[in-house]
Structure formats: structure tokens, C-alpha cells
Amino acid sequence: MKSKILIVDDVKENVDILNQYFSARGFQTILAYGGAQAVDKAERERPDVILLDIMMPDVDGFRVCEILKKERTHFKNIPIILVTAKEDIDSKIKGLSLGAEDYVTKPFDVKELEARVNSALRLKKALDELKELNDLKNQFLGMASHDIKAPISRIERTVEAILKNKSILKPEQLEYLKKIREEAQGIFNLISDLLNVVKIETGKMGLEFEKVSLEKLVEEVFRMNQISAEAKKIEMEIHMDKEAPKILADPARLLEVVENVMTNAIKFTPSGKKIKIYVKKAKGGVELSIQDEGVGIPKQELPRLFDRFARLSPQATSGEKGTGLGLSICKQIVDLHKGKIEVQSEVGQGTLITVFLPS
């Protein structure tokens, strides 16, 4: 199958030269004489590589590059080579920062340009193969996680039913069953997190937006976690700004974010310490802050806090377990809401996690 090359330049003679050269070398050429036409033809034809002029009167090449690479993510693996008379370093930096894979200045040697096109096509092939492998991985994870989730849930329910009849069990049997329940809960949580990762990666985490009171949602999660906090003798304070507006959000996904951040605070806070939770009005939205007096996170490890399967040095204060996916999923959910999640921490002093959500 012929590789498709989109040639974009507002000067017809330049387009004709490249069209003639690449057609003679077995390429299927697509021609555009301006930026707006280039975007339209890229959408309809889906080229394998794009040769893009910068200086065009309607929509310049920088804006075309920005549209295709930043705003329409299905073009992220299609290489763009900027072909232009602009030789200054600022233009080169700008073009590459907007997502172009290469930058060629006019006048150019057409054979060198062909070599760069072939190099870009090899890159695209590698990226396409990587995407295919990633899709297969996600498909396997989704199927396996879904199939494992149901039996693990049944094991957990069966153990719960047996534990209700404590009188017929010996002390050591009770301990074994509690251990089984704990392990089953851990596996169930891991599977749930893996399914969330797959949904996010494949774009299948459909958000159902509605007007949400973050204040009410936080109060709900607060009540859910009070028993865990009291068991560790941790005092939790909640401070609400009654003027905080409702936000447009998916309440179920937002609940996951608040639950994850709050349980993490409890997990890493020693007995006798405090956790303070604030919901307040912020410019353009609402801000949730959870401040603990926990073990804290070393400064050098903070950049990895939202990485998947991040294993940082701080240890849970009562041996609680985690999947290493919770905060990564939180960040992705917050990103899907066009919000921000930030962290400040100091070893031995505690951690402050702040979530901003636009209204």
C-alpha cells in the first residue's frame, strides 16, 4: 500500500515540485494550498506524513500543527515536517514544541527531504505498532479484570457470611478467615483500579456531568471514613465554605477522588494526630484541601506521586495496603474535569493535597 503524504504550501509551484517528486517515488500525494484546507484534508484523508509550510495567509503552519497535535489527539502519531523559509531559532523551537517531528528550511535538497520523510514514516510505523500492542494489553486487562472481579467478590461475600457465625469457629479459624477477607478485598481493589486505568486509557470512562455540591460529597466521604480514623485515634476536622458554588462534574468519579485522597491521609497519619479537610470557594471554581499530620513524602519523590504503581518510601502507619494506582487515577479523573491536583509535603510534618475543580 502506498504511503500517503499531505503537501501543504500556499505557493502552487512549491506544491507542484513536491507532488511530482514524491508521486514518482510511489507516494500517494494529497495537496493543500492553505492551512484551513490542510486541516480539512488531514481529517478526510488521514495521511501518513505531512509536509507543512509555516507562512500561509489564512491559517499559518504553527496553528495547523497546534490543531492537529494538541487539539485532535488522533493525529498524535502522524509525523509533521515543517518546510519553511523561516530560519530563526525561535521558529524552530516553537514548531517542535507544538508537536512537529522535524524542521526543514528552504531552499532544501529534495533528496534530503525524502530521507527525512522516510525516517518519519519509520517512526510512525513504530508508534503504530506500539499503539496496537497497548490496545491488546488494555483489551486483555479489561477482560481478565472483569472475569476475576466476580469470583473474588463471591469469595469475599462467602467469608463475610461465615464470619457472622463466630460461635462455631475456633480463634485461629477466625484469624484465617479475616486474613482471607483482607486479601480478597485487596485483590478486588486492585482489579477495580486496573479496570479504571483501562477505561481511562481507551477513552471509555464516560463521564456523566451534572451539578454537584462538593460540600455534600465531602461530608459523605467524611462519614464513611470516620470509623477508620477513630480506630487509629485520628481526629478529623471538616471546614466548609457555605458560599462554595456547585460544580459541573461526574459525582461517582469525584467521589473516587475524594475517597482516595482522604483514605490516603488516614493511612499515612499516626495515631493521635489530626487531619483537616477544607472546601472553599476559589476563583473560577471550588477548592478541596486535605491536610494531614502524617509521615510526609521526601521532596525528591514528589514528582512520582501520581505515577502508576508508584512505590514511595513512606510506609502506612498501621500496615494498610494500597495498589499504587489510586492517586494516578485521581489525577486522570481531575484532568478529565479540567481541574488541577497539587501536593505539598515535608517529611515528619505531613502532606497537603489540593484539588481545584472549575465551576
N, C-alpha and C positions, 0 to 999 in steps of 0.2 A: 504494500500500500504506500502511495506517495505521501511524503510529509507535506503538510500544509503550512505555507508561510504567508503571513499577512504583511504587506509592504505599505507603509503609511508615510506620505510626504505630500505637501501642498504644491510642489513643483512637478508637473506632469513628466518632464524629461527625466528627472531622477527616478520616478516610479517606473518609467518605460525601460530604463537601463537595467534596473534590478530585476524587473519582470522578465526581460529577455534572458538575462544571465541565469537566473535560478530555474526558469522553465526549461532551458536547455540542459540543465543538470538533474532533471527528473523531479523537481518540486512542483506541487500544485500551488499556484500563486493566487492570492486574494489581494485585490488592490483597493486602497482607500486614499482619498485626496484631502482629508481633513480629520481633526480629532473626533468630532461627533460621529462621522461616518465610520471611523475606526472602531469606536466602541460598539456601534450597531453591528458591524460585520464580525467583530470578535464574538459577540453574543450568538449570532446566527450560524457562523461557520466553525467556531471553535478551532482556531489554528493551533499548530504545534509549536510555532515560534513567531514572534512579532518583531519586525524591523520598524522602529518608530522615530520619526523626526520630532524635534522639540519645538522649533519656531514655526507655528502654524497660526493663521489669523482667527479661526473660530474657537477651538479648544486646543491649547498647547499640549505638547507631549508629556510634560510634567503632570498635568491634570489627568490626561488619559491613563498614565501609569498609576496615579493615585486611585482612580476609579476602579481599574482592573485589579490592582494588587491589594488595596486597602479596603475597598467597599464591596467588592464582589469576590468573595473568598474562593469561589470555584475556579478562578484564574490563577491561584497562587502557584501552581506547578507549571504554568505556561511561561516560558522564558521570554523576557523583553530585552531587546538590544536597542539602546538609544543610538541613533545615527544622526549626527548633527554637526553644524559648523561651530557650535559653542565650545571653546577650548578651555575656558576658565575652570579652575579647581572647584569653585563653589557650585557650578552647574553639575559637575561630575558627582560631587558629594550629594547634592540634592537628588539627582536622578537615581543613584544607587540606594539612597536612604528610602526612597519611595517604592523600592522593590525591583528596580531593573537589575538584570543579571550582568549586563555588560554595557560599555560605553565606547562608541567608536566616533572619532572626529573626521569631518570632511576636510580635504579630499582623502579618500581611503583607497587602499588596494582591494579590489573586488575579491581576489583570491583569499586574502586575509579575512575579509568579511565572511566568506563561505566557511573558512576554518572555524571562525567564532560561532557561526550558525550550527555547524556540526557538533561543536563542543556543547552548545546549549541544548541540542537535541539529545545528546548522551545524558546530560544532567536530567532532562525531563523524563527520559526512559527510566533512569534510576529512581527518581521520585515517584513515578507511576507504579513501579514495582513495589516500592516501599509502602505506598498507599494501599496497594492490593493486599500485601501481607498484613498491614494494620487492620484492614477491613475484615480479613479472615480471622485475625486474632479477636477482634471485637465480636464477631459472629459466634466464635467458639465460646468466649467468655460469657456472652449473653445466654446461649443455650445451656451451657454447663451450669452456670449460676442459677438459672431458672429451675433446672431439673433437680439441683441439690437442695434448693431452698425449702421445697415442700417436705421431703423426708426429715430434714433437720428440725423443721417446725413440729412435725409429728413426734419426734423423739423428745423435744422439749415439753410438749403437752403431756406426753405419757409419764415423764418423770414428775411433772407437777402433780398429776393425778395420784401417783404412788406416794408422794411426799405428804399428801393430805391424810394418809393413814399411818401416821408416825408411830402409833402404838404397836403395830405389828412388826416394826423394824428395829433391828439392833443399832446401837450408836454408830458402829463402823459402817453399817449399810447406809445409814443416813448421810454420813460423810461422803461415801462413794457416789450416792445419788446427787448430792449437792454439787460435787465436782463434775459429774456428767452434765448437769443442768448448766453450770457455769461455762463448760467447754462448748456445749451446744449453742448457748447464747452468743459466745464469741464467734463461732463459725457463721451463725445466722447474720450477725452484724457485718462480718467481712463480706459475705455474699451480697448483702443489701448494698454495701458500699461499692462493690465491683459492678453491680448492675447499674448503679448511678453513674459510675465512670463511663460505662459503655454507652448509656443514654446520652451523656453529655458529648462524648467523642463523635457519636454518629448523628448528632443533632436531633435525637428523638426524645429529649427531655422537654416535652411540650409544656410550656408554662401557661397556666390559666389565670390571667390577671383579673383582679378585682380590687375595690377599695378596701384596704386593710388598716386596722388600728394596731400599730406596732406595740403600743402600750398594753392592749389586751392580750396580744400574743405572748409578750414577755411575761406577763403575770401568769399565764397558763403554764409556761415552761418553768417559771419560778416555783409554782406549786408542785409540779411534777418532780422537782429536784430537791425539795425541802427535806424529805426523809433521808436522802443520801447525805446531804450536808449535815443534818443533825446527828446522823450516825458517826460522822467524823468530828463532831463538836465544832463545826464551822458555822460562824454567824454570817447570814446573808442579809444585806440591806438592799432595798429597792427604792429608787428615787425617780418619780415620774413627772414630766413636764406636761401639765394639762393642756398646754397650748400646742403641743406637737400635732401636726396635721396627719390625716390619713394618707397612706401612700398607695400607689398602684403596684400591686405585687401578687405573686402566687403564694397564698397563705401556707400551703403544705410545704413548699420548698423553703420558705422563710422560716418556718418552724424548725426545719432541719438545721438551719444556720444557727439560730438562737440556742437550740438544744445542744449542738456540738460545742459551741463556744462556752456555754455555761457548765456542761459536764466536764470539759477540759479544765476549767478553773477549779472545780471541786477536786478533780483527780490530782492536780499538782499543788494543792494547798494543804499544808499540815494542819493537824488538829489544833483548835484554839485560835485560829486566825480568822480573818474576815474576807468576804467577797462583796464588793459594792457594784450594783447594777444601775445604770442611768439611761433613761430615754429622754431626749430633749430635742426641741426644735432647732434646726440648723438652717443655714442659708440654702434654699432650694430643696429642702427635704427634712429628713429626720436622722438623728444620730443615736446609735446604741453603743454604750461603753460598758465593758465588764472588766473591773479592776480587781485582781486578786493579790493576796499577800503570800504567794506561793514561792516555789523554789527558783523561779526565774529561768531565763534562757541566755546562754552565753552570746555575746554580741556577734561573734563570728558565725554563729549557727542561725541567726535570724533570717538571712536571705533564703534558707532552705525550709523555713517553717511551713510554707504552703506547697512544697513539693510532694509528689505522690510517694507513699511508703517512706516518708522521711523518718529516720530514726535518729533522734537527737539525744544528747547526753542526759537531760533532766529525767529523773525517774518518778513515776507516780508514787505518792506518799503512802498509799495503802495497798500497793501491788496491783492496782487496776490495770487492765489491759486495753489496748487500742489496736486499730487496724493500720494506722499510718496513712489513712485516706481521708479522714474526717475534715481536717482543715483545708486540704486541697479541694475537696468537693464544695466546702463553704465558699472558697474564693471563686470557684467557677459559677456557683449559683448567684453570688453577689454580682459578678461580672455580667451575667445574663440579665440582671436587673439594672444594669448601667450604674451600679454603685461602686463603692470602694471599701476594702477591708485593710486595716493597718495594725501594726503591732509595735509596742514599745516594751522593753523588758530589761531587767537588771538582775543578775544572779543574787539570790538571797533576799531580794526586795519585792519580787512579784512581777506580774505581767498585766499590761493594759491592752486589750483588743478593742478596736473601734470600728464599727460598721456604719457607713453612711449610705442611705438609700434615698434616691430622689423622689419628691412628691409629685 
